[in-house]
Amino acid sequence: MSLAAPQSLRTAWAASDDPAVLARILEETVHLVLWTRARPEGLDWLDKLDFSEIDDVQESLALTDPAATLPAALERAGYPAGVRAAVLAAEIAALARRFVRIMGGDTVRLRLDIVETDACRKFHMDNVTARLLMPLTEPGTQWIEAGAGAQAPINHVAAGTVGLFKGRMWAETPTILHRSPPIAGTGAARLLLVLDMPPLAPLEAAQP
């Protein structure tokens, strides 16, 4: 199914180039929202990184001033110091603040993962309330509608597009499933930003 499909044909997901679309995850029938956009130009340098020299990043961020602490964490992991780390940190911080405004709370769990295998190779729902995924390099996360049948097309979250997925702690019935794209044996590596809420975060939310 194309992202240009009429709204009447896609009741479980919504997509727009307006970031306000992310708040639609609060709607009962919506299990995935996509903020469709190009990756910010200031992050083009990520395509040239040697990921063998970069470590995964895992941080719990207080939303008081995440952009102040993130650059140092990125530099410790091997990301280039200075302006490039600051630009990446600012992008992550902005998404974290937007995520928390929708979901409620004042902290967020961050993962910046380098994926070189077929991690999470089966289509699935995560055991979380909601999860924000943004591929920072290609290939991006793949997703399908659970009831669309075996011959349904596999959709692709492009680098820079922000996907907000409901998880099993919120939605009992699987409706949208996602997976890592199969890359084992190709020599490819992908960079993925993952944002989660801490356990038992409230679902009440202020609109962005």
Buried (B, 14 or more C-beta within 10 A) or exposed (E): EEBEEEEEEBEBBBBBEEBEBBBBBBEEEBBBBBBBBEBBEBBEBBEEBEBEEBEEBEBEBEBEEBBEBBBEBBBEBBBBEEEBBBBBBBBBBBBBBBBBBBBEBEBBBBBBBBBBEBEEEEBEBBEBBBBBBBBBBBBBBBBBBBEEEEEEEEBBBBBBBBBBBBBBBBBEEBBBBBBBBEBEEEEBBBBBBBBBBEEEBEBEBEEE
